[in-house]
Amino acid sequence: MTNDLPGSDPDDSEATRPETEQPDGGGRHPERRFFGIVDLPAVKTAFDAATAPLREAASANIRFSGVSAELRAQVARQVVPDLSALAPKVDWPGLADLAGTLTKAREAFEAVALPGNWRPLTSLNLTAMTKVIEEGVPLAWVPPHDVILALVAAPDAVTRAGVLDANRTSIVDCCHQVLAEIARPDLQDQKRLLEEAAVLADGNTYSAAQALAASVWDTVYRGVWRAEPTFQSGPRFRYDQVIAKLPPIDIDAAVIEFRQACVFGPFTKACENFFDTSPVPTAYNRHATAHAAGATQYTPANALTALMLAVSLLRELEEGQLSSQIHS
């Protein structure tokens, strides 16, 4: 293969090479190759149809969602240059290999960054998922993906509570599977308690499951608060102050940031203030679970919500991006 490509001079001398291409010993660097092409110039004209899948693969790993198509294409072009002027010299087998490599890289990235229960989903309706999470129902790590689809499709919170109750066995099984993935030594006590809570929930002793899971969830959240300065706004743990410090659910965020926001997102609804003069909440509420024990607050759906909240948070800590100092 020759070097006489547009933008390069086959007679260029050592002196005309950029200084960055001069090795320490004064000799010439080996020729740089990309798709089998020597010194690929910055070609601006299209070849969009051939490179669109590669651009999409590249841009998908930059942001989770919401970036305009124009901006994604602009960013991706910096990763995968247009090749139209070089079509006769393109190493197409090499290009195909790169496409396969990018696909594998994307799959590896998703395996690391996405919760296991999101991976079987062919698409994610982030807006609909956010609505469910803001109602206080966790969707990261648990429940199973088919339950996520049913929750998102449900028209209102009452129907969603019915979805949880109708899928109790599969939700509990998912909790057991996710808990089995937790290996951090400092999380083992809480893991064991949540395994007990899951057994209680599946055995129709859901009230005991709700009380135990709520206590574990509160314990673990306080552990994160102690270890993560971004959650702190004073020397004492206060629910309203913790809520004010929680990351917003932003569908434009990077994948891991979005995942963590989904883990913490239900906290706001689950810890809404509840006073003696207020009606007892029918949806899961940490304060009502602790201070208003009765048939209104203690329900199968609320027990499953409490269990999933705690399992979701504990599993997120297993990822290692967040610290915790659990006092137990």
Beta strands, then each sheet from edge to edge (+ up, - down):
strand 1: 33-34
strand 2: 37-38
sheet 1: 1+ 2-
end
